């Protein structure tokens, strides 16, 4: 590897995935430092994370609370950079990547130091999960890059998912890391914007491939069909408006605020219609997300 690489994984109640997925990636990258941040869930889960990391001689950081995804990533990256890493691979616990794909990402960042590079990501069945994404600035809709031809004149900005992305130390420092107020979701969109605004660039390396099993961390326990967790619904709805207040002018914030209900409906439908046979959890999370999104927008107006 051309970089002093550290792999950063934020764990929350997913120690079983560390034992399978992260172990597979670590075996592919024997020279990389492995840093696991265990966001506190239960004492039993903390002990399982301790055992897994001790077995593989990985570094384990154990905050006394759940810092959220962004906070956990920031803690892990700070540790890795202080230990001498010059690039960090952010990786979800339900994702894996092989050495050849990491080498392709590293070749991309060798072309410049203000770079974040992501692979094409497929799910465990081989279907494309991520192959580049755009945020449409008119209304806050996110779409895959493959749909650009359907909206050729719409203003948009590219972003990279935090599920698997390689970031140089220079790009990390220039961007300021993750904004911890998001807690979950949209922090990678925000981070992508700040890298570009700092003079850096984003690279999708389609020849590199990672595998991501979304069901490992985002679905509700015993949920039917494609149902997501309440946190998924709440933070995706809320954080859209938090992002707007961070990056848009007053007209843009008002425009996105008018679309809160429509966007909330679209987020809820990502979990499929069968979940509404027992509607309390998704609708409650959606309502709370809409409520707090409106509060964020109102605060911005003041």
C-alpha positions in Angstrom: 0.0 0.0 0.0 1.2 3.5 -0.9 -0.4 5.1 2.2 -0.2 4.5 5.9 -3.7 3.3 6.0 -6.1 3.0 8.9 -9.6 1.3 8.6 -12.2 3.1 10.8 -15.3 1.1 11.7 -18.1 2.5 14.0 -19.9 -0.3 15.8 -23.3 0.0 17.4 -24.8 -3.3 18.5 -23.3 -5.1 15.5 -20.3 -7.0 17.0 -21.4 -10.1 15.0 -20.7 -8.2 11.8 -17.2 -7.3 13.1 -16.4 -10.9 13.5 -17.4 -11.7 9.9 -17.2 -8.6 7.7 -14.4 -6.7 9.3 -12.3 -9.8 9.9 -12.6 -10.5 6.1 -11.4 -7.0 5.2 -8.6 -7.0 7.8 -7.3 -10.2 6.3 -7.1 -8.5 2.9 -5.2 -5.5 4.4 -2.7 -7.0 6.8 -0.6 -3.8 6.9 -3.5 -1.5 7.8 -4.3 -0.4 11.3 -7.8 -1.4 12.3 -9.6 1.0 14.6 -13.1 0.1 16.0 -15.2 2.7 17.8 -17.9 1.0 19.9 -20.7 3.4 20.4 -22.3 2.3 23.7 -25.5 0.2 23.3 -25.5 -2.4 26.1 -23.0 -3.8 28.5 -23.3 -7.2 26.8 -22.6 -5.8 23.4 -19.6 -3.8 24.7 -18.1 -7.0 26.1 -18.7 -8.8 22.8 -16.9 -6.0 20.9 -14.0 -6.1 23.4 -13.7 -9.8 22.8 -13.7 -9.6 19.1 -11.2 -6.8 18.9 -8.9 -8.6 21.4 -9.0 -11.8 19.4 -7.9 -9.9 16.2 -5.6 -7.4 18.0 -7.6 -4.4 16.7 -7.6 -1.1 18.4 -10.9 -0.5 20.2 -12.1 2.9 21.4 -14.9 2.8 24.0 -16.7 6.1 24.5 -19.1 6.1 27.5 -22.1 7.1 25.3 -23.4 6.7 21.8 -21.7 9.4 19.8 -23.6 8.8 16.6 -22.0 7.8 13.4 -20.2 11.1 12.8 -19.0 11.4 16.3 -17.7 7.8 16.3 -15.9 8.4 13.0 -14.3 11.6 14.2 -13.0 9.8 17.3 -11.6 7.0 15.3 -10.0 9.2 12.7 -8.4 11.5 15.3 -6.8 8.4 16.9 -5.6 7.1 13.5 -4.1 10.4 12.4 -2.4 10.9 15.7 -0.8 7.4 15.3 0.6 8.4 11.9 -2.0 7.4 9.3 -2.0 9.4 6.1 -5.3 7.9 4.8 -8.4 6.5 6.4 -10.8 4.1 5.0 -14.3 4.6 6.6 -16.1 1.3 6.4 -19.5 0.3 7.7 -19.5 -2.9 9.9 -21.9 -4.5 7.3 -19.5 -3.8 4.4 -16.4 -5.6 3.1 -13.7 -4.6 0.5 -10.8 -6.5 -1.0 -7.2 -5.5 -1.3 -7.3 -5.0 -5.1 -10.2 -2.5 -4.7 -8.4 -0.6 -1.9 -5.3 -0.4 -4.2 -7.5 1.3 -6.9 -8.8 3.8 -4.3 -5.2 4.5 -3.2 -4.1 5.1 -6.8 -6.8 7.7 -7.1 -5.7 9.6 -4.0 -2.1 9.4 -5.2 -3.1 11.9 -7.9 -3.8 14.6 -5.3 -3.9 15.1 -1.5 -7.3 16.8 -1.2 -9.3 13.7 -2.3 -12.0 11.4 -1.1 -12.4 8.2 -3.2 -15.3 5.7 -3.0 -15.8 2.4 -4.8 -18.8 1.1 -6.6 -20.8 -0.7 -3.9 -23.1 -3.7 -4.4 -25.3 -5.6 -2.0 -24.8 -9.3 -1.1 -26.9 -10.3 -4.1 -24.7 -8.3 -6.5 -27.2 -5.6 -7.1 -25.8 -2.0 -7.2 -26.3 -0.2 -3.9 -24.1 2.8 -4.7 -22.5 4.0 -7.9 -22.3 7.7 -7.2 -25.0 10.0 -6.0 -26.2 13.6 -6.5 -28.1 16.0 -4.3 -30.5 18.1 -6.3 -30.4 21.6 -4.9 -33.9 22.7 -5.9 -35.7 20.4 -3.4 -33.2 18.2 -1.6 -33.9 15.0 -3.5 -31.0 12.5 -3.8 -30.6 10.4 -6.9 -28.0 8.1 -8.3 -25.7 9.4 -11.0 -27.3 7.1 -13.5 -30.4 9.3 -13.5 -28.6 12.5 -14.5 -30.0 12.3 -18.0 -33.5 12.5 -16.7 -32.8 15.9 -15.0 -30.1 17.5 -17.3 -30.7 21.1 -16.3 -31.3 20.7 -12.6 -28.7 22.2 -10.3 -27.0 19.4 -8.3 -23.9 18.5 -6.3 -22.2 15.1 -6.1 -21.7 13.3 -2.8 -20.0 10.0 -1.7 -21.5 7.6 0.9 -19.7 7.1 4.2 -20.4 3.4 4.0 -17.0 2.9 2.3 -14.8 5.9 1.4 -11.1 6.5 1.4 -10.0 10.0 2.6 -6.6 11.5 2.8 -5.4 13.2 6.0 -5.2 16.5 4.1 -8.8 16.2 2.9 -10.0 15.3 6.3 -8.2 18.3 8.0 -9.3 20.7 5.2 -13.0 19.6 5.6 -13.0 19.6 9.4 -14.3 16.0 9.6 -17.9 15.0 10.2 -20.5 17.4 11.6 -21.6 15.6 14.7 -25.0 17.4 14.9 -26.4 15.1 12.2 -25.8 12.0 14.5 -26.9 9.6 11.8 -27.4 10.1 8.0 -26.7 13.1 5.8 -23.3 13.7 7.5 -21.6 12.1 4.5 -23.5 14.4 2.1 -22.4 17.4 4.3 -18.8 16.1 4.4 -18.7 15.7 0.7 -19.8 19.3 0.2 -17.2 20.6 2.6 -14.3 18.7 0.9 -15.2 20.3 -2.4 -15.8 23.7 -0.9 -12.3 23.4 0.6 -10.8 22.9 -2.8 -10.8 19.1 -2.9 -12.4 16.6 -5.1 -14.6 13.5 -5.0 -13.8 10.4 -7.0 -16.0 7.5 -7.8 -13.7 4.6 -8.7 -16.1 2.2 -10.5 -13.4 -0.4 -11.1 -13.2 -0.8 -7.3 -16.0 -2.8 -5.6 -17.2 -3.1 -2.0 -20.1 -5.3 -0.8 -22.6 -3.8 1.6 -25.5 -5.7 3.2 -27.8 -2.8 4.3 -30.0 -5.1 6.3 -27.3 -5.7 8.8 -27.6 -2.3 10.4 -30.6 -0.3 9.2 -33.6 -2.6 9.4 -35.9 -2.7 12.4 -35.8 -5.9 14.5 -38.1 -8.5 13.1 -39.4 -6.0 10.6 -41.4 -7.2 7.6 -40.2 -6.7 4.1 -37.8 -3.7 3.6 -38.8 -1.8 6.7 -36.1 0.4 8.2 -35.4 1.4 11.8 -37.1 4.3 13.4 -33.8 6.1 13.6 -33.4 5.8 9.8 -36.7 7.5 9.2 -36.3 10.2 11.8 -32.8 11.3 11.0 -33.2 11.2 7.2 -36.2 13.5 7.5 -34.8 15.8 10.1 -31.3 16.0 8.7 -32.4 17.1 5.2 -33.4 20.5 6.8 -30.3 20.6 9.0 -28.2 20.3 5.8 -30.2 23.1 4.1 -29.5 25.5 7.0 -25.8 24.6 6.7 -25.4 25.1 2.9 -28.3 27.0 1.3 -29.3 30.6 1.3 -32.6 31.8 2.8 -34.5 31.1 -0.4 -33.2 27.6 -0.6 -34.1 26.9 3.0 -37.7 28.1 2.4 -37.9 26.0 -0.8 -36.8 22.9 1.0 -39.1 23.6 3.9 -42.1 23.6 1.6 -41.1 20.0 0.5 -40.7 18.5 4.0 -43.9 16.4 3.9 -43.3 15.2 0.4 -39.7 14.2 1.2 -40.8 12.6 4.5 -43.3 10.4 2.5 -40.6 9.4 0.1 -38.3 8.4 3.0 -41.0 6.3 4.7 -41.7 4.5 1.4 -38.2 3.3 1.2 -39.2 0.7 3.8 -42.0 -0.6 1.6 -45.7 -0.5 2.1 -46.0 -3.7 4.1 -44.6 -2.0 7.1 -47.8 0.1 7.4 -49.7 -3.0 8.4 -48.2 -2.1 11.8 -47.8 1.6 11.2 -47.1 3.1 14.7 -43.2 2.9 14.6 -42.6 4.3 11.1 -45.3 6.9 11.3 -44.2 8.0 14.8 -40.6 8.3 13.6 -41.7 10.2 10.5 -43.8 12.6 12.5 -41.0 13.4 14.8 -38.6 13.9 11.9 -41.1 16.3 10.3 -41.6 18.2 13.6 -37.9 18.7 14.2 -37.2 19.5 10.5 -39.7 22.3 10.8 -38.1 23.5 14.0 -34.7 23.6 12.4 -36.1 25.6 9.4 -37.9 28.0 11.8 -34.6 28.6 13.7 -32.8 29.4 10.5 -35.4 32.0 9.6 -34.7 33.8 12.9 
